[in-house]
């Protein structure tokens, strides 16, 4: 009986060593109205999640989820990603919900996939009429988390030949929204080979910068 009990204890210890902890968080993609392709960069978030779990030792669910702007589910996600090329329209209900999410501790990363800028700025102005997007300085902590970017955002895709810029909405001293322009971080997170001419070097830079965004969103 003693040996049997010992074997049971050993088996229990072995099984416990293989137990996988449930995910701590899930990252989400923002689904919006207006006709813009909110679903772009389909492989971006799963790759960023994998990179963060490996390099930041986070415990995110391996798959991202989709959440609508006006949904109560929005508050379940600490980091929400938004991208696209086209039109964006926030209803009054969505404006109130997104503002409540962001002022309550949420974080939104907007990635201009080329063509989003003229649509998203007026919509975010509805969310924060008292705020303007400001370009973050190179010494901002978001560029100096796990990975150091002394020159700011890396250039991932060429659009109009302009320099990459990182803008932010700062509410009561807290960065609630980060907006990358002329950079296209989301494209850089996608599967290798998705875009002709992409380099592994640029892809790694994009993932490192994405990891910085995630880390900053979780600890600020």
Backbone as CSV, one residue per row, in Angstrom:
resi,resn,N_x,N_y,N_z,CA_x,CA_y,CA_z,C_x,C_y,C_z
1,UNK,0.820,-1.208,0.000,0.000,0.000,0.000,0.862,1.270,0.000
2,UNK,1.986,1.198,0.753,2.865,2.362,0.812,3.431,2.675,-0.570
3,UNK,3.836,1.582,-1.297,4.398,1.777,-2.636,3.343,2.330,-3.590
4,UNK,2.114,1.835,-3.440,1.024,2.303,-4.294,0.763,3.786,-4.053
5,UNK,0.756,4.190,-2.799,0.541,5.592,-2.459,1.668,6.467,-2.993
6,UNK,2.901,5.951,-2.925,4.059,6.692,-3.417,3.961,6.890,-4.928
7,UNK,3.542,5.847,-5.621,3.401,5.924,-7.079,2.346,6.962,-7.456
8,UNK,1.229,6.989,-6.690,0.169,7.956,-6.971,0.673,9.386,-6.798
9,UNK,1.463,9.604,-5.732,2.021,10.934,-5.481,2.957,11.348,-6.615
10,UNK,3.809,10.421,-7.040,4.766,10.708,-8.122,4.021,11.041,-9.412
11,UNK,3.005,10.250,-9.716,2.217,10.509,-10.931,1.529,11.868,-10.869
12,UNK,1.023,12.208,-9.686,0.359,13.496,-9.525,1.336,14.647,-9.750
13,UNK,2.553,14.492,-9.233,3.567,15.531,-9.424,3.960,15.665,-10.885
14,UNK,4.090,14.519,-11.571,4.446,14.538,-12.989,3.359,15.212,-13.814
15,UNK,2.112,14.876,-13.518,1.005,15.477,-14.253,0.922,16.972,-14.010
16,UNK,1.181,17.397,-12.767,1.110,18.829,-12.452,2.184,19.613,-13.174
17,UNK,3.314,18.953,-13.440,4.405,19.647,-14.141,4.065,19.909,-15.599
18,UNK,3.090,19.175,-16.140,2.690,19.361,-17.536,1.419,20.206,-17.663
19,UNK,0.901,20.674,-16.547,-0.308,21.475,-16.579,-0.012,22.846,-17.186
20,UNK,-0.828,23.247,-18.152,-0.651,24.528,-18.818,-1.605,25.542,-18.192
21,UNK,-1.067,26.673,-17.781,-1.906,27.708,-17.179,-2.834,28.301,-18.234
22,UNK,-4.056,28.620,-17.853,-4.968,29.246,-18.815,-4.439,30.612,-19.218
23,UNK,-4.760,31.073,-20.431,-4.270,32.382,-20.880,-4.669,33.497,-19.917
24,UNK,-3.748,34.418,-19.722,-4.017,35.561,-18.854,-4.884,36.599,-19.553
25,UNK,-4.567,36.863,-20.826,-5.294,37.859,-21.605,-5.500,37.362,-23.025
26,UNK,-6.403,38.044,-23.728,-6.589,37.849,-25.164,-6.494,39.213,-25.822
27,UNK,-5.810,39.290,-26.942,-5.748,40.531,-27.708,-6.859,40.523,-28.751
28,UNK,-7.326,41.699,-29.130,-8.480,41.765,-30.020,-8.269,42.744,-31.165
29,UNK,-9.000,42.485,-32.231,-9.058,43.358,-33.407,-10.381,44.114,-33.373
30,UNK,-10.333,45.409,-33.690,-11.525,46.237,-33.642,-12.283,46.167,-34.969
31,UNK,-13.537,45.784,-34.872,-14.430,45.759,-36.035,-15.264,47.031,-36.033
32,UNK,-15.180,47.785,-37.124,-15.879,49.062,-37.194,-16.754,49.123,-38.445
33,UNK,-17.655,50.092,-38.470,-18.552,50.297,-39.606,-18.011,51.380,-40.531
34,UNK,-18.619,51.502,-41.694,-18.224,52.523,-42.649,-17.740,51.961,-43.969
35,UNK,-17.426,50.666,-43.993,-16.989,50.039,-45.235,-15.504,49.784,-45.334
36,UNK,-14.719,50.297,-44.406,-13.275,50.059,-44.427,-12.936,48.623,-44.083
37,UNK,-11.773,48.174,-44.527,-11.372,46.768,-44.337,-10.730,46.564,-42.970
38,UNK,-11.572,46.543,-41.948,-11.118,46.329,-40.568,-10.430,44.982,-40.407
39,UNK,-10.704,44.058,-41.317,-10.202,42.685,-41.253,-8.832,42.528,-41.914
40,UNK,-8.209,43.619,-42.364,-6.904,43.532,-43.023,-5.830,42.994,-42.095
41,UNK,-4.687,42.632,-42.675,-3.563,42.074,-41.899,-4.026,40.870,-41.072
42,UNK,-4.593,39.890,-41.740,-5.267,38.776,-41.077,-4.349,37.970,-40.153
43,UNK,-3.081,37.831,-40.529,-2.175,36.996,-39.723,-1.363,37.808,-38.722
44,UNK,-1.612,39.102,-38.661,-0.761,39.991,-37.856,-0.814,39.685,-36.362
45,UNK,-2.005,39.699,-35.776,-2.099,39.548,-34.323,-1.628,38.182,-33.818
46,UNK,-1.996,37.066,-34.459,-1.460,35.783,-33.972,0.065,35.744,-33.946
47,UNK,0.700,36.356,-34.945,2.164,36.381,-34.961,2.716,37.287,-33.868
48,UNK,2.065,38.423,-33.635,2.515,39.309,-32.553,2.329,38.627,-31.205
49,UNK,1.216,37.948,-31.033,0.950,37.225,-29.784,2.038,36.185,-29.527
50,UNK,2.362,35.410,-30.542,3.404,34.387,-30.405,4.736,35.019,-30.037
51,UNK,5.062,36.131,-30.684,6.327,36.823,-30.408,6.356,37.334,-28.971
52,UNK,5.255,37.905,-28.516,5.192,38.420,-27.144,5.297,37.292,-26.125
53,UNK,4.607,36.196,-26.375,4.669,35.069,-25.444,6.087,34.504,-25.342
54,UNK,6.819,34.549,-26.448,8.180,34.014,-26.460,9.186,35.001,-25.868
55,UNK,8.997,36.288,-26.127,10.013,37.271,-25.766,9.671,38.122,-24.543
56,UNK,8.409,38.287,-24.258,8.004,39.035,-23.066,7.549,38.112,-21.946
57,UNK,7.450,36.811,-22.278,6.970,35.794,-21.324,5.528,36.092,-20.894
58,UNK,4.760,36.675,-21.801,3.339,36.859,-21.554,2.627,35.523,-21.727
59,UNK,1.368,35.513,-21.360,0.577,34.288,-21.462,-0.737,34.602,-22.173
60,UNK,-0.610,35.164,-23.392,-1.782,35.498,-24.170,-2.356,34.250,-24.834
61,UNK,-3.664,34.273,-25.036,-4.286,33.242,-25.861,-3.646,33.288,-27.243
62,UNK,-3.343,32.131,-27.855,-2.633,32.131,-29.139,-3.420,32.746,-30.292
63,UNK,-4.722,32.844,-30.162,-5.547,33.420,-31.222,-6.185,34.714,-30.742
64,UNK,-6.230,35.690,-31.638,-6.898,36.946,-31.308,-8.409,36.792,-31.492
65,UNK,-9.152,37.760,-31.006,-10.593,37.785,-31.179,-11.003,39.091,-31.841
66,UNK,-12.227,39.137,-32.313,-12.769,40.339,-32.946,-13.812,40.956,-32.025
67,UNK,-13.753,42.266,-31.869,-14.704,42.944,-30.991,-15.224,44.196,-31.692
68,UNK,-16.504,44.446,-31.572,-17.119,45.616,-32.181,-16.962,46.839,-31.274
69,UNK,-16.911,48.003,-31.892,-16.632,49.240,-31.157,-17.644,49.479,-30.040
70,UNK,-18.896,49.177,-30.302,-19.928,49.469,-29.326,-20.260,48.333,-28.381
71,UNK,-19.488,47.254,-28.435,-19.797,46.071,-27.633,-19.286,46.191,-26.205
72,UNK,-20.052,45.613,-25.277,-19.599,45.553,-23.883,-18.379,44.650,-23.752
73,UNK,-18.175,43.749,-24.713,-17.031,42.845,-24.696,-15.707,43.580,-24.862
74,UNK,-15.759,44.806,-25.345,-14.539,45.588,-25.551,-13.714,45.675,-24.278
75,UNK,-14.381,45.717,-23.141,-13.703,45.911,-21.861,-12.974,44.654,-21.381
76,UNK,-13.090,43.566,-22.133,-12.392,42.330,-21.780,-10.956,42.294,-22.294
77,UNK,-10.593,43.263,-23.110,-9.299,43.207,-23.787,-8.423,44.398,-23.388
78,UNK,-7.213,44.142,-22.914,-6.333,45.248,-22.512,-5.682,45.969,-23.689
79,UNK,-5.657,45.299,-24.842,-4.983,45.847,-26.028,-5.846,45.516,-27.243
80,UNK,-6.244,46.560,-27.969,-7.090,46.380,-29.153,-6.389,47.001,-30.351
81,UNK,-6.386,46.267,-31.451,-5.693,46.645,-32.686,-6.715,47.042,-33.746
82,UNK,-6.443,48.143,-34.420,-7.330,48.623,-35.477,-6.512,48.942,-36.717
83,UNK,-6.982,48.493,-37.874,-6.261,48.771,-39.111,-7.245,48.921,-40.259
84,UNK,-6.734,49.211,-41.440,-7.571,49.322,-42.628,-7.069,50.379,-43.580
85,UNK,-7.756,50.448,-44.745,-7.411,51.417,-45.777,-8.515,52.454,-45.989
86,UNK,-9.756,52.099,-45.604,-10.892,52.905,-46.029,-11.678,53.574,-44.937
87,UNK,-12.966,53.763,-45.214,-13.830,54.589,-44.390,-14.097,53.986,-43.011
88,UNK,-14.252,54.866,-42.040,-14.578,54.494,-40.663,-15.705,55.398,-40.176
89,UNK,-16.719,54.801,-39.572,-17.804,55.579,-38.977,-18.116,55.027,-37.595
90,UNK,-18.041,55.887,-36.589,-18.437,55.530,-35.231,-19.797,56.174,-34.941
91,UNK,-20.736,55.365,-34.490,-22.029,55.904,-34.064,-21.863,56.595,-32.713
92,UNK,-22.895,57.314,-32.290,-22.839,57.984,-30.988,-22.629,56.972,-29.867
93,UNK,-23.311,55.830,-29.958,-23.139,54.789,-28.945,-21.708,54.274,-28.934
94,UNK,-21.145,54.068,-30.125,-19.776,53.563,-30.222,-18.774,54.580,-29.697
95,UNK,-19.014,55.851,-29.959,-18.146,56.910,-29.442,-18.115,56.868,-27.920
96,UNK,-19.272,56.756,-27.318,-19.341,56.726,-25.847,-18.664,55.481,-25.295
97,UNK,-18.885,54.354,-25.956,-18.314,53.095,-25.469,-16.793,53.090,-25.586
98,UNK,-16.289,53.575,-26.718,-14.840,53.595,-26.928,-14.177,54.570,-25.960
99,UNK,-14.797,55.697,-25.726,-14.229,56.653,-24.768,-14.191,56.055,-23.362
100,UNK,-15.273,55.394,-22.976,-15.322,54.778,-21.654,-14.249,53.709,-21.520
101,UNK,-14.042,52.930,-22.579,-13.003,51.889,-22.577,-11.615,52.499,-22.411
102,UNK,-11.331,53.521,-23.195,-9.990,54.106,-23.185,-9.713,54.895,-21.912
103,UNK,-10.690,55.617,-21.412,-10.466,56.375,-20.182,-10.482,55.471,-18.953
104,UNK,-10.994,54.261,-19.116,-11.053,53.320,-18.001,-9.878,52.376,-17.918
105,UNK,-8.873,52.545,-18.792,-7.674,51.716,-18.722,-7.351,50.942,-19.978
106,UNK,-8.227,50.983,-20.978,-7.975,50.270,-22.226,-6.946,50.973,-23.093
107,UNK,-6.471,50.254,-24.120,-5.444,50.807,-25.012,-5.785,50.421,-26.442
108,UNK,-5.747,51.410,-27.329,-6.026,51.190,-28.746,-4.791,51.497,-29.578
109,UNK,-4.403,50.534,-30.414,-3.340,50.768,-31.395,-3.991,50.855,-32.766
110,UNK,-3.866,52.008,-33.391,-4.367,52.211,-34.752,-3.195,52.145,-35.709
111,UNK,-3.329,51.321,-36.729,-2.279,51.171,-37.746,-2.828,51.623,-39.088
112,UNK,-2.267,52.700,-39.617,-2.683,53.174,-40.942,-2.096,52.245,-42.004
113,UNK,-2.976,51.439,-42.576,-2.559,50.486,-43.602,-2.525,51.148,-44.972
114,UNK,-2.527,52.460,-44.981,-2.462,53.351,-46.129,-3.868,53.713,-46.609
115,UNK,-4.267,54.918,-46.288,-5.576,55.409,-46.689,-6.535,55.594,-45.531
116,UNK,-6.136,55.175,-44.344,-7.016,55.266,-43.180,-7.033,56.663,-42.564
117,UNK,-5.966,57.403,-42.738,-5.733,58.631,-41.978,-6.884,59.632,-42.064
118,UNK,-7.355,59.922,-43.266,-8.381,60.966,-43.406,-9.727,60.547,-42.822
119,UNK,-9.888,59.261,-42.572,-11.137,58.778,-41.987,-11.062,58.642,-40.470
120,UNK,-9.939,58.157,-39.974,-9.865,57.864,-38.537,-9.693,59.111,-37.693
121,UNK,-9.013,60.118,-38.191,-8.796,61.326,-37.374,-10.113,61.994,-36.958
122,UNK,-11.043,62.240,-37.878,-12.299,62.865,-37.433,-13.131,61.971,-36.519
123,UNK,-13.013,60.640,-36.678,-13.764,59.746,-35.814,-13.192,59.736,-34.397
124,UNK,-11.869,59.738,-34.274,-11.267,59.797,-32.945,-11.483,61.175,-32.311
125,UNK,-11.668,62.208,-33.128,-11.983,63.532,-32.594,-13.366,63.526,-31.956
126,UNK,-14.256,62.686,-32.468,-15.573,62.534,-31.852,-15.441,61.856,-30.484
127,UNK,-14.497,60.935,-30.377,-14.285,60.216,-29.112,-13.642,61.138,-28.078
128,UNK,-12.645,61.914,-28.520,-11.940,62.846,-27.625,-11.914,64.237,-28.266
129,UNK,-13.032,64.960,-28.206,-13.064,66.295,-28.840,-12.065,67.273,-28.223
130,UNK,-11.650,66.994,-26.986,-10.733,67.903,-26.298,-9.263,67.580,-26.578
131,UNK,-8.998,66.496,-27.309,-7.621,66.065,-27.544,-7.269,66.102,-29.024
132,UNK,-5.979,66.254,-29.301,-5.432,66.120,-30.655,-4.334,65.071,-30.628
133,UNK,-4.144,64.402,-31.741,-3.011,63.494,-31.859,-1.725,64.313,-31.813
134,UNK,-0.803,63.888,-30.972,0.495,64.550,-30.890,1.580,63.540,-31.234
135,UNK,2.590,63.990,-31.953,3.690,63.083,-32.277,4.520,62.847,-31.015
136,UNK,4.740,61.583,-30.699,5.479,61.254,-29.491,6.971,61.472,-29.710
137,UNK,7.658,62.049,-28.745,9.097,62.289,-28.893,9.876,60.986,-28.869
138,UNK,11.090,61.038,-29.366,11.911,59.834,-29.472,12.281,59.254,-28.115
139,UNK,12.213,60.064,-27.077,12.538,59.562,-25.735,11.309,59.034,-24.999
140,UNK,10.192,58.965,-25.688,8.983,58.441,-25.031,9.204,56.982,-24.637
141,UNK,8.720,56.568,-23.469,8.946,55.200,-22.990,8.466,54.102,-23.940
142,UNK,7.514,54.414,-24.800,6.989,53.376,-25.693,8.054,52.867,-26.661
143,UNK,9.060,53.690,-26.917,10.165,53.294,-27.804,11.321,52.640,-27.046
144,UNK,11.164,52.486,-25.753,12.276,51.994,-24.929,11.767,51.014,-23.870
145,UNK,11.053,50.011,-24.319,10.565,48.979,-23.425,11.536,47.794,-23.465
146,UNK,11.072,46.629,-23.804,11.944,45.459,-23.955,12.994,45.711,-25.035
147,UNK,12.561,46.407,-26.086,13.444,46.682,-27.223,13.612,48.189,-27.388
148,UNK,14.812,48.579,-27.759,15.149,49.997,-27.842,15.058,50.489,-29.285
149,UNK,14.292,51.554,-29.480,14.168,52.195,-30.787,14.524,53.665,-30.632
150,UNK,15.819,53.980,-30.587,16.245,55.364,-30.350,15.803,56.333,-31.432
151,UNK,15.514,55.815,-32.623,15.076,56.680,-33.729,13.565,56.615,-33.951
152,UNK,12.860,56.049,-32.989,11.415,55.975,-33.123,10.971,54.801,-33.971
153,UNK,9.803,54.939,-34.582,9.214,53.841,-35.351,10.110,53.380,-36.495
154,UNK,10.209,52.072,-36.694,10.922,51.564,-37.875,10.056,51.742,-39.114
155,UNK,10.689,51.875,-40.258,9.959,51.987,-41.527,9.744,50.579,-42.057
156,UNK,8.482,50.163,-42.155,8.176,48.801,-42.600,7.782,48.775,-44.070
157,UNK,6.852,49.624,-44.470,6.424,49.676,-45.874,6.489,51.099,-46.403
158,UNK,6.911,51.219,-47.637,6.939,52.516,-48.295,5.554,52.833,-48.849
159,UNK,5.081,54.027,-48.565,3.814,54.475,-49.119,4.064,55.733,-49.937
160,UNK,4.208,56.844,-49.259,4.453,58.102,-49.956,5.888,58.582,-49.793
161,UNK,6.758,57.694,-49.327,8.149,58.065,-49.156,8.396,58.976,-47.977
162,UNK,7.435,59.063,-47.084,7.577,59.926,-45.913,8.133,59.148,-44.741
163,UNK,8.607,59.860,-43.742,9.162,59.198,-42.561,8.040,58.602,-41.714
164,UNK,8.310,57.518,-41.022,7.299,56.946,-40.134,7.084,57.844,-38.923
165,UNK,5.834,57.913,-38.478,5.508,58.757,-37.328,4.604,57.999,-36.358
166,UNK,4.852,58.205,-35.073,4.028,57.625,-34.030,3.295,58.733,-33.288
167,UNK,1.977,58.732,-33.385,1.158,59.740,-32.733,0.431,59.128,-31.539
168,UNK,0.044,59.979,-30.616,-0.684,59.490,-29.463,-1.791,60.426,-29.037
169,UNK,-2.811,59.844,-28.403,-3.816,60.613,-27.686,-3.516,60.433,-26.205
170,UNK,-3.294,61.525,-25.511,-2.911,61.468,-24.100,-4.035,62.058,-23.261
171,UNK,-4.632,61.214,-22.434,-5.758,61.619,-21.600,-5.323,61.628,-20.144
172,UNK,-5.350,62.806,-19.543,-4.966,62.983,-18.143,-3.604,62.334,-17.850
173,UNK,-2.651,62.562,-18.755,-1.297,62.082,-18.566,-1.045,60.656,-19.005
174,UNK,-2.097,59.950,-19.463,-1.930,58.550,-19.863,-2.133,58.403,-21.360
175,UNK,-1.225,57.685,-22.016,-1.357,57.404,-23.442,-2.426,56.342,-23.629
176,UNK,-3.536,56.717,-24.246,-4.657,55.794,-24.402,-4.748,55.224,-25.817
177,UNK,-4.107,55.907,-26.770,-4.162,55.467,-28.166,-2.841,55.772,-28.842
178,UNK,-2.276,54.774,-29.508,-1.060,54.958,-30.300,-1.423,54.756,-31.759
179,UNK,-0.964,55.652,-32.605,-1.338,55.648,-34.028,-0.072,55.698,-34.874
180,UNK,0.200,54.618,-35.626,1.384,54.631,-36.494,0.994,55.001,-37.921
181,UNK,1.746,55.944,-38.474,1.499,56.482,-39.813,2.781,56.367,-40.636
182,UNK,2.627,56.023,-41.921,3.781,55.845,-42.813,4.759,54.809,-42.265
183,UNK,4.230,53.803,-41.626,5.051,52.757,-41.013,4.499,51.382,-41.359
184,UNK,3.215,51.169,-41.036,2.512,49.919,-41.336,3.025,48.747,-40.510
185,UNK,3.019,48.915,-39.194,3.470,47.841,-38.305,2.697,46.542,-38.544
186,UNK,1.384,46.662,-38.751,0.560,45.469,-38.932,1.005,44.607,-40.096
187,UNK,1.412,45.237,-41.201,1.941,44.468,-42.334,3.197,43.713,-41.933
188,UNK,4.019,44.350,-41.091,5.256,43.717,-40.664,5.043,42.538,-39.740
189,UNK,3.873,42.451,-39.106,3.581,41.326,-38.223,3.055,40.105,-38.981
190,UNK,2.686,40.299,-40.228,2.058,39.200,-40.968,3.065,38.086,-41.282
191,UNK,2.524,36.966,-41.755,3.362,35.819,-42.085,4.473,36.225,-43.044
192,UNK,5.652,35.666,-42.845,6.770,35.921,-43.755,6.367,35.529,-45.173
193,UNK,6.689,36.384,-46.133,6.360,36.098,-47.527,5.013,36.626,-47.967
194,UNK,4.277,37.256,-47.065,2.963,37.784,-47.427,3.074,38.887,-48.469
195,UNK,4.110,39.710,-48.343,4.300,40.818,-49.266,5.638,40.682,-49.978
196,UNK,5.599,40.836,-51.286,6.822,40.724,-52.084,7.827,41.786,-51.658
197,UNK,9.060,41.367,-51.511,10.113,42.312,-51.168,10.305,42.539,-49.692
198,UNK,9.443,41.955,-48.877,9.621,42.100,-47.436,10.893,41.398,-46.973
199,UNK,11.533,41.956,-45.974,12.729,41.333,-45.424,12.453,40.826,-44.017
200,UNK,13.192,39.806,-43.630,13.054,39.284,-42.275,13.501,40.324,-41.259
201,UNK,14.460,41.143,-41.634,14.951,42.185,-40.739,13.831,43.176,-40.402
202,UNK,13.093,43.608,-41.425,11.999,44.546,-41.198,10.886,43.894,-40.390
203,UNK,10.635,42.626,-40.650,9.575,41.912,-39.936,9.906,41.816,-38.439
204,UNK,11.150,41.516,-38.122,11.559,41.424,-36.720,11.474,42.787,-36.043
205,UNK,11.852,43.835,-36.757,11.733,45.186,-36.192,10.271,45.500,-35.875
206,UNK,9.384,45.137,-36.784,7.963,45.401,-36.571,7.436,44.635,-35.363
207,UNK,7.823,43.381,-35.232,7.378,42.573,-34.099,7.944,43.106,-32.781
208,UNK,9.192,43.548,-32.798,9.783,44.113,-31.583,9.063,45.386,-31.173
209,UNK,8.744,46.240,-32.151,8.023,47.464,-31.820,6.622,47.136,-31.333
210,UNK,6.005,46.139,-31.936,4.687,45.707,-31.471,4.732,45.196,-30.047
211,UNK,5.778,44.457,-29.718,5.940,43.959,-28.346,6.100,45.123,-27.375
212,UNK,6.812,46.164,-27.797,6.932,47.359,-26.957,5.561,47.985,-26.687
213,UNK,4.725,48.048,-27.718,3.389,48.631,-27.558,2.584,47.820,-26.549
214,UNK,2.643,46.502,-26.686,1.879,45.629,-25.803,2.369,45.772,-24.366
215,UNK,3.677,45.727,-24.186,4.230,45.841,-22.836,3.857,47.164,-22.206
216,UNK,3.991,48.230,-22.976,3.658,49.559,-22.450,2.189,49.636,-22.061
217,UNK,1.324,49.079,-22.898,-0.108,49.104,-22.612,-0.444,48.371,-21.324
218,UNK,0.302,47.325,-21.020,0.005,46.510,-19.840,0.556,47.103,-18.556
219,UNK,1.626,47.891,-18.648,2.274,48.338,-17.408,2.082,49.815,-17.116
220,UNK,1.635,50.613,-18.077,1.540,52.066,-17.810,0.453,52.377,-16.793
